[in-house]
Amino acid sequence: MFIFDHMNLYDLFVKPYETYSTAQILMEASATVFGILSVYFSIKKNIWVYPTGIVSTLIYVYILFNFGLLGDCMINVYYTVMSVYGWILWAKNSEDHIHVEVNWASKKEWGYGILLFVLSLILVTGVYYYKPYIDNQFSMKAVNLGLYHLDWGNWLDVVTTSVFLVGMWFMAKRRIENWIFWIIGDFICIPMMIYKGLGITSVQYLVFTIMAIQGYAEWKKSYKEKKL
């Protein structure tokens, strides 16, 4: 039984990296470190959540572009732009230019969040619809557009991208609910990243899930203390 389990772990976390260069492995590991730092700073309500997060997503943009996964690459560009937006909002609402106060979302903001989720589902599905064209270096030669090429991992990616976008928006607005979206999205991403052959990144999402639960508790505690 131990040998069987060991072989499974090898196939999941080691074998995919046999074809990777040392530089590629180090880059993915670096993106993971910066991603974890970003979540740590987010828990602390520290504006450094955004510079570290941007470094992480930009590294993934480079990795995915070089792997020819241009659809996924464009989604990480999307994350980077949202991070810049969040950075600007936090900078405007920080008295010491480092830390911010947090609050619960209003009904109106929840409405915007739901609308953002739906629009993101449409946008990301559209990206996947054109993914054969994108992955073919923007050439229509021998390319059939559609969603026929999507597997369960891709469909999960559509959902998690939309979940994360809403989470990023709530975080930019400094709303405690952002952690709920991170917990859901991070948990879903664990098996999805293993399926994509990104074992290091799957471990990152496991850490993210644990940290997001901690972040939710910390932000709730901070809000209660502010109200006392």
Buried (B, 14 or more C-beta within 10 A) or exposed (E): EEEEEEEEEEEBBEEBBEEBEEEBEEBBBBBBBBBBBBBBBBBBBBBBBBBBBBBBBBBBBBBBBEBEBBBBBBBBBBBBEBBEBBBEBBEEEBEEEBBBEBBEBEEEBBEBBEEBBEEBBEBBBEBBBBBBBBBBEEEEEEBEEEEEEBEEEBBBBBBBBBBBBBBBBBBBBBBBBBBBBBBBBBBBBBBBBBBBBBBBBBBBBBBBBEBBBBBBEBBBEBBEEEEE
